Amino acid sequence: MKSRNLFTRHDLIASNYTITPLLNGKFLHEFSPSTTDTVYQFEANGSPIIDEGERYNIGFFIDDCNRNVIELSALSKTSEISPMFCYAYSLQLARESHLVEKEKNDIRVTHNATDGYYWGKKYAWRMFGTVISDNAFFKYLKEINHPTTPCVTNNPDLSYSSEPSTAYKEDGLEDAMRNLISTAEKVTPAYFKSPVYSKKFSIKGIKAITDKK
């Protein structure tokens, strides 16, 4: 799974792409979205990597010089997304971190439900929903009336960090997401629709899947 330290942007249309040789033998690649003057960059060899006019999902960090530096492993074209393949990939990543996330959930999420296992909001998304945005995940679950329970979340590393929240029943989460993704049809270059959800939503390419919001 991609670093949680990365910022993410979805559906950028690449423009003003340039490749400039550097003194270290590499090349500086720079481009900006078609709708803003923000510049994103990365170092690579001299071969073109970005296609002008294509739509991309990106992950990037801001370096000490305040530059937006793309992590190439988190760069993907939205046009090359295979919904079910991306969903399966996100589930595999979640399974690899299941023990760690469950331990955090057990410690940090408190509720009174007795009818099954419940995940706090961010842990439910990390385990079942990272193939779409967290916002779309929660709106979809609300629309289909997925079982929830009030809870309190806290961070043991921070004093006075308890806050009311919502936890989601584990039973049915994977089926709900599979139902959404398996019925998704592309309606624009960047967005999908499904008969089980009333809103358009984006599906992340495998290089853009991260558990950072």
N, C-alpha and C positions, 0 to 999 in steps of 0.2 A: 504494500500500500504506500502511496506517495506521502512524503513528509507532511505533518500537520503544520509545519512552519511556512508552507507555501501559501501564497494568495492564489485564488483561482478566478479566471474570467471565462465566460462561455460565449460562444457564437460571435467571435470577433472576425470581421471581414478584413483580411490583410491588405494593406496598401503601403506605398512608398518604401518598398523593400530594397535594401541596399546591401552589398557585400564589400567590405573594405579590408585590405591586407593589413596585418599587424606585424610588429617587429619580432614577435615570438614565433613567427612562421604560421600562425593560425589566421583566421579571418573573422572579422566582426560582422555579424548579421544583425540588421536592424529593420524593424517595420513598425507601423502604427495602424491602429484600427481606422477604418474609413470614416468613422464618425467623431473621432477625437484626435488631439495632437499628442497624446501619450505615446512615448517611444518604448518598445520592448526590444531587448537585444540578447544575444548569446554568441559564444565563440564556437567555431566548428571549422571544418576544412572549407575549401573554396567552392565546393559544389552547392548549387541552390537547394535549399530545403523548404522554403516557403513559396507557395504559388499565389501570385497576386490575384486578388478577387475571391480566393477560397475562404471558407469559414473555418475557424479554429477554436478549440478549447485549449486553454493554456494554464500552466502553473508556474508561478514565478516568485522570486524573493527580491527584496530591496537591499542592495549592498550598501557599504559604508559611504559610497559616493552618491547615494540616493538614485541609483539606476535600477530600472526594472529588468532583472536578469531571468530569462526563461530557463527552467530546467527541461532539457530536451526529452527526458523520459515522461514529462507531463505535457507534451505538445501533441495534439491530434486533430485531424480533420473531422469536422462534424459529418461530412458527406460519406465517410467510410465506416460509419457506425453500424454494427450488426446488433440489434437490441438484445436478443437472447444470449449471444456470445458474451456481450458486455455484462449482462446480468449474471451469467454463470461465473464470470471472472470475479465480479464483486463478491459473490457468495463464497468463493474459494478463499479470497483474501480475508473475509470475515471469519471463516472457519479457522484460519491459521492464528487469529488473535482472540479466539473465543474464550479461552481460559482466563486470559488477562482481563478482558472486558467484563466477563461475568464476575470475577472477583471484585472489580471496581463497582459494578452495579450492586452486588450484595452488600458492600460496605457503605456506599454513598446514597443509595435510594431506599427510603423507608415508606412502607404503605401497610394497609390492613387487609388487602385482598387475600382470600384463601382458596380461590378457585383455579389456581395455576401459577405459573411463573410470569412475572411482569418485569419489563425492561424500562428504565428511565428513558426520557426522550432521546438524549444524544446517543445512548447505548443501543436503543432500538434502531435508530437510523444507521449507526455504524455496523450493526449486525445484519440488517436486512435491506437497507435502502440507499446505499451510497451510489448506486448506478443513476440516481436522480438527485436533485437538490434536496436538502433537508426540508425546505419550505414546501416543496411539492409533495414530499413524503407525508408530512403531517396533515396537509390539506386533503390529500387523497384518503388517508385513514379516517379522518373526520367525516368525509363525505360518505364513506361506505359503512360508517358506524362501527368501526373496529372497537372491541372492548377496551376500556381504559379504566384507570382508578386514580384518584388523587394521591399524590405522594409528596414527600419532602426530600429534596436532594441537598447534599452537603459535601464539602471538600475537607477531609480531615487535616489537610495541610494549611487551611485558612481558618482563622477564628471568625465566628459569627457569619458563616457562609451558608447557613440553612435557608432554603427558600421553597415555597410551594411550587409544585409542578405537576406533571401528568406522567403516568407510567402506562405502558402498552402491553397487553397480554401477548405472550409469546405464541401461544397456539393460534394459528391462522395467519401470522405475519408473513411467513414465506409464501404461503399459497396466495395471499392478497397481492404481493408484489409480482409473483409469477403471472398471475392473471392479468395484471396491468401491462407488464412488458410483453407478454406473448400476444396480446391483442393490439399492441401499438402499431399505428400506421403513420408514416411521415406525411405531414400536411404542408410543411414549408421546409426549406433547406436546413432549418435548425430545430424544428419542433415536431412533436408527435401528438396524436390524439388516440384515445381508446374509448370504446363504448362503455367501459366501466368507470370512467372519470370524466367530468364535465369540462375540465380545463386542459389547455395545451401544456405540454411539458417537454423538457429536453432530456435526452438520454446521453450519458457521458461515454465517450470512447474509453477504451481500457487504459490509455496513457493519462487520462484526465481523472480517473477514479481516485478519490481521496476522501478521508474522513474529516477533513477540515471543511467548515461551512462554506 
